[in-house]
Amino acid sequence: MPTEAGHRSQGRHLSYQRGRHNTHPRTSLIKIEGVDDTAAANFYLGKKVAYVYRGQKEVRGTKIRVIWGKVTRPHGNSGVVRAKFTNPLPARSFGASVRIMLYPSSI
C-alpha cells in the first residue's frame, strides 16, 4: 500500500465525477497505486488527498501550492475512489499525480 516514504501513497487524478450530461468538478476520481479492488479501496476512506502544484508568483514566500481533499467512497470495482476537494481541481491536473496521506488512521 504505502510507498517508501511510509506516510503517503501515490495516485492519479483521472477525471471529475460525471454522468452522461453533467460533470461534478468538486468530486474527482482518483486511481491509487497498488489498489485493484473495492476492499483495498475501503482502507483509504477518510484519508486526506493533496494535489501539489507550482504557481507562477510567490505567495507567502513560496511558489508551491496545495489543494486538499478527502477520500469519500469507492467508485466501481477496480480500486478507483472518489475524493471531494475544497476547491475543484483544475482540468489540467487530469493524469497528474496526487498524494494520499495515510491519516487520519483507523488502525
N, C-alpha and C positions, 0 to 999 in steps of 0.2 A: 504493500500500500504506500507508505511514505517513502520519500526519496532519501538520499544520503544526508540531507540537511536535518532530517528527523522530525521537524516540526511543521512540515508542509508537504503537499503533493502538487504535481503539475496537472494542468488541464488545458483544454482548448475551448474557446468561445465559438460555438457552432453557428448559432442564429438566435433571433428572437423567438419567443413562443408565438405561434401563429396558427390561424385557421386557414380556411380556403381564401377568405377575402380580407380579414383583418389581422394586423400584427399587433403584438403587445410588447412594446420595447422595454418596459420596466422589468419584464421577466425574460431571462436569457437561458438558452440551453447550453450546458457545459458537459464536455466529454472528459472524464478524469482518466489519467493513465493507469492501466492495470485493473480497471473496473469494467467487468464484462457482463454483469447480471444485476438484477434488482436487489438481491440480497446483499451484495457488496456495496451497492449504491446507498443502501439504507444506513450504513455506517457513517456516511458523510452528512446526514440530515442535521441541520442546525449549525454546521461548520461555517466559518467566515470565508469569503472569497474576495480576493484582491486583484483588480486589474491595474497594473502598474504601467505608466507610460511617461513619456518625456514631453514637456510643453516647450513652447517657443521662448517665453520670457521667464526670468527668475521671479518666483513668488516666495517671499519669506526665506530667501537665501538658497533656494534650490529649484531646479527645473523639473525634478521628478515629482509626479503626482499620482494619486491613487483614487480609484472609485471602489468603495466597499460594498459587499453584498452578503447574502446568506443563502445557503442551500435550503430549499423549501421542501422538495419532494422528488422522487424519481420520475423519469419521463420514458415510458416504454420499457422494453425488456432487455435492452442492450447496455445498460450501465450509464446512460445519459441522465443527468439531473437537471432540475430547474433551479435557478437562483434568482432572487429578487435583489435589485441594486437600488441604492439611494437615488442615484441619477441613472438614466438609461445609458448603457454602454454605447459608444459611437459605432456606427456601422462599419467604420474602417477597422474595428477590432475583430471582425469575423475571421476566424482562423488564428488569431493571436493567442498567446499563452496567458493563462491566469494562474494565480497561486491559491490553492485551497489550504487554509490554515487548519491544523488539527486541534483547534479549540473553538468553542468550549467542548471539553471532553466529557463523555458519559461513562467512561470506564475507570 
